[in-house]
Amino acid sequence: MPRESGTKRAILDAALDLAAANGISGTTMDDVAERAGVAKGSLYYNFSSKDKLFEQLLLEGVGTLTECLRNARSGLTGWQAIESMVRALLELLSENRALAKLMAAEILRTDRTWQHSLHLLRQEALAEFVEPIRQTGVPSGLPDGGSDRGSDQLTLIAGSVFGATLMGALDWLVFDPERSVEDVAAAVLYALSGRLQA
């Protein structure tokens, strides 16, 4: 996903920093304009509303996650692809702690105007896990992967892998930030291995 430049980038970065510290509800457009060092008119020229601003910010963040996962699994299959994606996701979140906090705060919200857009983009991110999970041959007993029920089950499992990685990252970044990415990846992968490794 292409990155914005100039004023728009400054606004998005300021909004991310403020929302990570205060939550979206606790962040005002005045706060964002001040932090970004732009006039309110410039802020509203780029984003017609607070909802539009945070929608773009979250969509950009999930798009970055999807690109990260796609690159991490390139040329790999099955469990090796899953390992690579988990590590890459943890590294990305450790380098973007404000994004990790914002996503964690928003993941369970259902009352936002951008939920539908975010859901569609999240499905793209989860799709990166689906084929490697299918390749592990696990879980046995799923209906044929070509059926709707089988695909739904694989997507649910992909969501669990993504969620476990995100929650592992948050626990690490908040409570034990001195641990290495490799330590955290090993712990997350160990928790997943019994269910996904054939």
Salt bridges, closest charged atoms under 4 A:
ASP13 OD1 - ARG9 NE 3.08
ASP17 OD2 - ARG35 NH1 3.96
ASP30 OD1 - LYS40 NZ 2.83
GLU60 OE2 - ARG3 NH1 3.71
GLU60 OE2 - ARG9 NH2 2.88
GLU106 OE2 - ARG112 NH2 2.97
ASP111 OD2 - ARG109 NH2 2.70
GLU128 OE2 - ARG70 NE 3.19
GLU128 OE1 - ARG73 NE 2.80
GLU131 OE1 - ARG134 NE 3.10
ASP176 OD2 - ARG179 NE 3.87
GLU182 OE1 - ARG87 NE 3.08
